[in-house]
Amino acid sequence: MSVLIFVDQLDGHIKKASHEALTYGAKIAEQTGDTAEAVVLGSVNEDLAALGQHGVKTVHHVQHDNLKQFDSQVYTKVIAQVAEQSGAKVIVFSNNSSGKALAPRVAVRLKAGLVSGATSLPDTSASGGFTVRKNVFSGKAFATVAIKTDVKVISLNVNAFTISTGEGTAEVVPFNATVDAPKTKTVASTKTSGKVTLTEADIVVSAGRGLKGPENWKMVEELADELGAALACSRPVADAHWRPHNEHVGQTGIAIAPNLYIAIGISGAIQHLAGVNRSKTIVVINKDAEAPFFKAADYGIVGDAFDIVPKITEAVKKVKGH
Ligand SMILES: Cc1cc2nc3c(=O)[nH]c(=O)nc-3n(C[C@H](O)[C@H](O)[C@H](O)COP(=O)(O)OP(=O)(O)OC[C@H]3O[C@@H](n4cnc5c(N)ncnc54)[C@H](O)[C@@H]3O)c2cc1C
């Protein structure tokens, strides 16, 4: 029996979220006395044997022209074949855009119970059954869910589990799967995200209507550049076309969980918090001491963003020796 982890990649590079999922899946295998195995679809520019560092013993590698473009239906069928042949009893995905498309489809195909958005290791003890903790109501509460089927599918929230790296090397085994032709074809794609992908970012610098206009984003970009951070914004900012919609976070935007979220001139409306309150550390900069965001903040600075943000950027530069 095995725990099978889907390794998500973009342009041949394995996503950070997949390293988290690999560590998570390997720990589940340790708990249940099974082996951890991974499945990689398409060409990757990285050493797959090195995934053994996370505790994975085998990497099933499926290569086929039809896998060049991500297609959830095609990928689902291939992952299900690998899961069935490797005797997987737990299949782990990242709860990112690919995982959200794949985990439910794979669960249906394998008649498996699914918990999406897991935040910690399952309780696999005899008394615990197989229960998984997950966020509900946009992170306002937790639910503990028992999976009752023999095969179980879990998608792990991004940034919910720390990557651990050891010594191991995995055996990379080509897997001969039946791969359907995709029913759709991407005819053009334009990269809209900034230098750092928002959903994968460790640090996010975000700004709101307090910045008064798009011409003032330079100082936000400078801080983000210094920190190696992704940019985000509140919804009115995107609605007003000050910033592109792919930076809009919140209930109706992208949900993120970086290690550090810096909110500049954002009031902290409940709809905004719904997309960012899983961040590990929240820093709020707002000139209104009564702004609701301060209640959710780990650190707060009351003051004028136009005064404070350049000072923080200078301080970061100094620390980095620039
Ligand atoms: C159904 C629904 C869904 C929604 N979904 C989302 C969503 O997904 N994401 C989202 O963000 N919003 C969403 N909203 C909108 C949300 O309710 C708020 O209106 C919005 O988040 C407010 O954006 P803001 O904080 O940038 O602006 P404001 O509420 O106008 O706040 C601006 C803040 O900047 C501060 N400020 C002003 N000048 C300065 C300065 N010089 N220095 C420092 N601080 C300053 C002010 O004190 C204020 O707190 C949704 C609303 C609805 C009804």
The ligand as an SDF file (V2000), in Angstrom:
LIG
                    3D

 53 58  0  0  0  0  0  0  0  0999 V2000
  -19.9690   40.6570   -1.8230 C   0  0  0  0  0  0  0  0  0  0  0  0
  -18.7180   41.4310   -1.5820 C   0  0  0  0  0  0  0  0  0  0  0  0
  -17.4970   40.8500   -1.8490 C   0  0  0  0  0  0  0  0  0  0  0  0
  -16.3170   41.5460   -1.6410 C   0  0  0  0  0  0  0  0  0  0  0  0
  -15.1210   40.9370   -1.8950 N   0  0  0  0  0  0  0  0  0  0  0  0
  -13.9690   41.6010   -1.5980 C   0  0  0  0  0  0  0  0  0  0  0  0
  -12.7190   40.9700   -1.7980 C   0  0  0  0  0  0  0  0  0  0  0  0
  -12.6230   39.8350   -2.2590 O   0  0  0  0  0  0  0  0  0  0  0  0
  -11.6180   41.6710   -1.4710 N   0  0  0  0  0  0  0  0  0  0  0  0
  -11.6510   42.9440   -0.9620 C   0  0  0  0  0  0  0  0  0  0  0  0
  -10.5790   43.5250   -0.6860 O   0  0  0  0  0  0  0  0  0  0  0  0
  -12.8360   43.5480   -0.7920 N   0  0  0  0  0  0  0  0  0  0  0  0
  -13.9900   42.9290   -1.1100 C   0  0  0  0  0  0  0  0  0  0  0  0
  -15.1690   43.5660   -0.9270 N   0  0  0  0  0  0  0  0  0  0  0  0
  -15.1470   44.9990   -0.5550 C   0  0  0  0  0  0  0  0  0  0  0  0
  -14.9560   45.2100    0.9380 C   0  0  0  0  0  0  0  0  0  0  0  0
  -16.2010   45.1650    1.5910 O   0  0  0  0  0  0  0  0  0  0  0  0
  -14.2970   46.5770    1.1850 C   0  0  0  0  0  0  0  0  0  0  0  0
  -15.1210   47.5850    0.6240 O   0  0  0  0  0  0  0  0  0  0  0  0
  -12.9020   46.7080    0.6170 C   0  0  0  0  0  0  0  0  0  0  0  0
  -12.1000   45.6280    1.0510 O   0  0  0  0  0  0  0  0  0  0  0  0
  -12.2640   48.0000    1.0790 C   0  0  0  0  0  0  0  0  0  0  0  0
  -11.0650   48.1990    0.3900 O   0  0  0  0  0  0  0  0  0  0  0  0
   -9.9400   49.1070    1.0140 P   0  0  0  0  0  0  0  0  0  0  0  0
   -9.6340   48.6520    2.3840 O   0  0  0  0  0  0  0  0  0  0  0  0
   -8.8290   49.1980    0.0220 O   0  0  0  0  0  0  0  0  0  0  0  0
  -10.6160   50.5590    1.0310 O   0  0  0  0  0  0  0  0  0  0  0  0
  -11.2560   51.3960    2.2140 P   0  0  0  0  0  0  0  0  0  0  0  0
  -12.2660   50.6420    2.9480 O   0  0  0  0  0  0  0  0  0  0  0  0
  -11.6430   52.7000    1.6160 O   0  0  0  0  0  0  0  0  0  0  0  0
  -10.0510   51.6060    3.2300 O   0  0  0  0  0  0  0  0  0  0  0  0
   -8.9310   52.4100    2.9660 C   0  0  0  0  0  0  0  0  0  0  0  0
   -8.0960   52.4150    4.2350 C   0  0  0  0  0  0  0  0  0  0  0  0
   -6.9260   53.1520    3.9910 O   0  0  0  0  0  0  0  0  0  0  0  0
   -6.6270   53.9210    5.1580 C   0  0  0  0  0  0  0  0  0  0  0  0
   -5.8300   55.0480    4.7130 N   0  0  0  0  0  0  0  0  0  0  0  0
   -6.2260   56.1410    3.9920 C   0  0  0  0  0  0  0  0  0  0  0  0
   -5.1720   56.9420    3.7460 N   0  0  0  0  0  0  0  0  0  0  0  0
   -4.0880   56.3600    4.3150 C   0  0  0  0  0  0  0  0  0  0  0  0
   -2.7260   56.6800    4.3940 C   0  0  0  0  0  0  0  0  0  0  0  0
   -2.2360   57.8040    3.8250 N   0  0  0  0  0  0  0  0  0  0  0  0
   -1.8960   55.8630    5.0560 N   0  0  0  0  0  0  0  0  0  0  0  0
   -2.3590   54.7120    5.6580 C   0  0  0  0  0  0  0  0  0  0  0  0
   -3.6560   54.3520    5.6020 N   0  0  0  0  0  0  0  0  0  0  0  0
   -4.4980   55.1500    4.9430 C   0  0  0  0  0  0  0  0  0  0  0  0
   -7.9680   54.3010    5.7200 C   0  0  0  0  0  0  0  0  0  0  0  0
   -7.8700   54.5950    7.0940 O   0  0  0  0  0  0  0  0  0  0  0  0
   -8.7910   53.0560    5.4220 C   0  0  0  0  0  0  0  0  0  0  0  0
   -8.7640   52.1640    6.5310 O   0  0  0  0  0  0  0  0  0  0  0  0
  -16.3640   42.8820   -1.1430 C   0  0  0  0  0  0  0  0  0  0  0  0
  -17.6070   43.4610   -0.8710 C   0  0  0  0  0  0  0  0  0  0  0  0
  -18.7650   42.7630   -1.0860 C   0  0  0  0  0  0  0  0  0  0  0  0
  -20.0800   43.4020   -0.7660 C   0  0  0  0  0  0  0  0  0  0  0  0
  1  2  1  0
  2  3  1  0
  2 52  2  0
  3  4  2  0
  4  5  1  0
  4 50  1  0
  5  6  2  0
  6  7  1  0
  6 13  1  0
  7  8  2  0
  7  9  1  0
  9 10  1  0
 10 11  2  0
 10 12  1  0
 12 13  2  0
 13 14  1  0
 14 15  1  0
 14 50  1  0
 15 16  1  0
 16 17  1  0
 16 18  1  0
 18 19  1  0
 18 20  1  0
 20 21  1  0
 20 22  1  0
 22 23  1  0
 23 24  1  0
 24 25  2  0
 24 26  1  0
 24 27  1  0
 27 28  1  0
 28 29  2  0
 28 30  1  0
 28 31  1  0
 31 32  1  0
 32 33  1  0
 33 34  1  0
 33 48  1  0
 34 35  1  0
 35 36  1  0
 35 46  1  0
 36 37  1  0
 36 45  1  0
 37 38  2  0
 38 39  1  0
 39 40  1  0
 39 45  2  0
 40 41  1  0
 40 42  2  0
 42 43  1  0
 43 44  2  0
 44 45  1  0
 46 47  1  0
 46 48  1  0
 48 49  1  0
 50 51  2  0
 51 52  1  0
 52 53  1  0
M  END
$$$$
